[in-house]
Amino acid sequence: MADGEVLDHAKFTAMTEGTQEDWMAIARAAGPFNRELPDRLIAHLMMLKGDCGGYPVDRLEHSLQTATRAYKDGRDEEYVVCALMHDIGDILSPANHAELGAMVMKPYVSEQNYWMMDKHGIFQGYYFFHHLGLDRDMRDQFRGHEWFEYTAQFCHLYDQNSFDPAYESMPLEAFEPMLRRVCAAPKRSIYKHDKT
């Protein structure tokens, strides 16, 4: 490599052969891709449009209602974005949508908001599990956890009541700047152990 020449991509075929120049090339290439994450998340949210899954409103409208209620209640921007993104996993993984959405947002949100997103599916079950022959108190396995009430409150105030066809939600465009700010840079490493 000539002096001053910059690699446009890594040259190794196995990571054991990687050099600092290789990893710097990877880091440079990752920058633009990482900055486009909000665009990909918005596109994925749009995939929730039109799919009601039997609910009174489609999944996008449910997400918008949840975020709008949190915003109008004065919640901070990160919380509002978590409310918007809480069901983002529905398209790829309906059976464990909460965990998938939480993992997507994990690097960008607090441990508390990550835990809320991760567990909201079980907590939300309090409102309907008994109608399906399941234990509505399944969330009690987490009783005593420092974020139990925080998560129960999210479901009660914002999630379980956001299926109203007559509710006037804020448009997705109103939340885009918030999503971009929250996802601008990771706040923490996903490789550290969490209190889950």
C-alpha positions in Angstrom: 0.0 0.0 0.0 1.5 3.4 -1.0 1.9 6.1 1.6 -1.3 8.0 2.3 -3.4 5.4 0.4 -6.6 4.5 2.2 -8.2 1.1 1.9 -11.7 1.1 0.7 -12.5 -2.3 2.2 -10.7 -4.9 4.3 -8.3 -7.2 2.6 -8.4 -10.2 5.0 -10.2 -13.5 4.4 -10.2 -14.4 8.1 -10.4 -12.1 11.1 -7.2 -13.6 12.4 -5.4 -11.9 9.4 -7.0 -8.5 10.0 -4.8 -5.4 10.4 -5.5 -1.9 11.8 -5.9 -0.7 8.3 -8.5 -3.3 7.6 -10.5 -2.4 10.7 -10.3 1.3 9.9 -11.7 0.6 6.4 -14.5 -1.3 8.0 -15.2 1.5 10.4 -15.3 4.1 7.6 -17.7 2.0 5.6 -19.9 1.4 8.7 -20.4 5.1 9.3 -22.8 5.9 6.4 -24.6 2.5 6.9 -25.1 3.1 10.6 -26.4 6.7 10.0 -29.1 5.2 7.7 -30.6 3.1 10.6 -33.4 5.5 11.2 -34.4 5.3 7.6 -34.5 1.5 7.8 -36.5 1.7 11.0 -39.0 4.1 9.4 -39.4 1.8 6.4 -39.9 -1.1 8.8 -42.6 0.8 10.7 -44.3 1.4 7.4 -44.5 -2.3 6.9 -46.9 -2.3 9.9 -49.4 -0.2 8.0 -52.5 -2.0 6.8 -51.9 -5.1 8.8 -54.6 -5.2 11.5 -54.2 -8.8 12.5 -57.8 -8.7 13.7 -57.2 -5.6 15.9 -59.5 -2.4 15.5 -56.5 -0.5 14.0 -53.4 -1.5 12.1 -50.1 -2.0 13.8 -48.7 1.3 12.6 -51.6 3.2 14.0 -51.3 1.3 17.3 -47.6 2.3 17.4 -48.4 5.9 16.6 -51.2 6.0 19.2 -48.9 4.6 21.8 -46.1 7.1 21.0 -48.6 10.0 20.8 -50.1 9.2 24.2 -46.6 9.1 25.8 -45.6 12.3 24.1 -48.7 14.2 25.2 -48.1 12.9 28.7 -44.7 14.6 28.7 -42.5 11.6 28.6 -38.9 12.2 27.5 -37.9 11.7 23.9 -36.2 8.3 24.4 -39.4 7.0 26.1 -41.5 8.3 23.3 -39.3 6.6 20.7 -39.5 3.3 22.7 -43.3 3.7 22.6 -43.2 4.2 18.9 -40.9 1.2 18.3 -42.3 -1.2 20.9 -44.0 -3.5 18.4 -41.4 -3.2 15.5 -40.7 -6.9 15.9 -44.2 -7.9 14.9 -43.4 -8.4 11.2 -40.4 -10.7 11.6 -41.2 -12.4 14.8 -44.8 -12.2 16.1 -44.2 -14.9 18.8 -41.5 -12.8 20.5 -41.9 -9.4 19.0 -41.1 -7.6 22.2 -37.6 -9.1 22.5 -36.8 -8.4 18.9 -37.9 -4.8 19.1 -35.9 -4.4 22.3 -32.8 -5.8 20.8 -33.0 -3.4 17.9 -33.2 -0.4 20.2 -30.8 -1.8 22.9 -27.7 0.2 22.0 -29.6 3.5 21.9 -31.7 3.4 25.0 -31.3 3.1 28.8 -31.3 -0.3 30.5 -34.7 0.7 32.0 -36.3 1.4 28.6 -34.7 -1.7 27.1 -36.2 -3.8 29.9 -39.6 -2.2 29.4 -39.5 -2.9 25.7 -38.2 -6.5 26.2 -40.9 -7.4 28.8 -43.9 -5.5 27.6 -45.3 -8.5 25.7 -45.7 -10.5 29.0 -46.9 -7.4 30.9 -49.5 -6.6 28.2 -50.8 -10.2 28.6 -52.4 -9.0 31.9 -55.2 -7.5 29.8 -56.0 -10.5 27.6 -54.1 -13.8 28.4 -57.0 -15.1 30.5 -59.3 -14.8 27.4 -56.9 -17.2 25.6 -56.6 -19.7 28.5 -53.3 -18.3 29.7 -52.3 -16.9 33.0 -52.9 -13.2 33.0 -50.5 -12.8 35.9 -47.6 -14.3 34.0 -45.9 -10.9 34.6 -45.7 -11.7 38.3 -42.6 -13.7 37.6 -40.9 -10.3 37.5 -42.6 -8.8 40.5 -40.0 -7.3 42.7 -37.8 -6.2 39.8 -36.9 -2.5 40.0 -38.6 -1.8 36.7 -41.8 -3.9 37.2 -44.0 -0.9 37.9 -42.4 1.2 35.2 -43.3 -1.5 32.6 -46.7 -2.2 34.0 -47.4 1.6 33.8 -46.3 1.7 30.2 -48.7 -1.0 29.3 -51.6 0.5 31.3 -51.2 4.1 30.3 -50.0 3.8 26.7 -50.1 0.3 25.1 -53.3 -1.5 26.1 -55.5 1.5 25.3 -54.0 2.4 21.9 -56.4 0.6 19.6 -58.9 3.4 19.1 -59.9 4.1 15.5 -61.2 7.5 16.5 -58.0 8.6 18.2 -56.0 11.4 16.5 -52.5 10.3 16.5 -49.5 12.4 15.6 -48.2 11.5 12.1 -45.1 9.4 11.8 -43.2 12.4 10.4 -43.6 14.1 13.8 -41.6 11.3 15.4 -38.8 11.0 12.8 -36.6 13.7 14.3 -36.9 12.1 17.7 -36.0 8.7 16.3 -33.0 10.2 14.5 -31.7 11.8 17.6 -32.2 8.7 19.8 -30.4 6.5 17.2 -27.7 9.1 16.4 -25.1 7.1 18.4 -25.0 4.1 20.6 -25.3 5.0 24.3 -23.9 1.7 25.5 -22.3 -1.5 24.2 -24.6 -4.4 23.5 -21.8 -6.7 24.7 -22.1 -5.6 28.3 -24.2 -7.7 30.7 -27.6 -6.1 31.5 -29.9 -6.5 34.4 -32.4 -8.7 32.5 
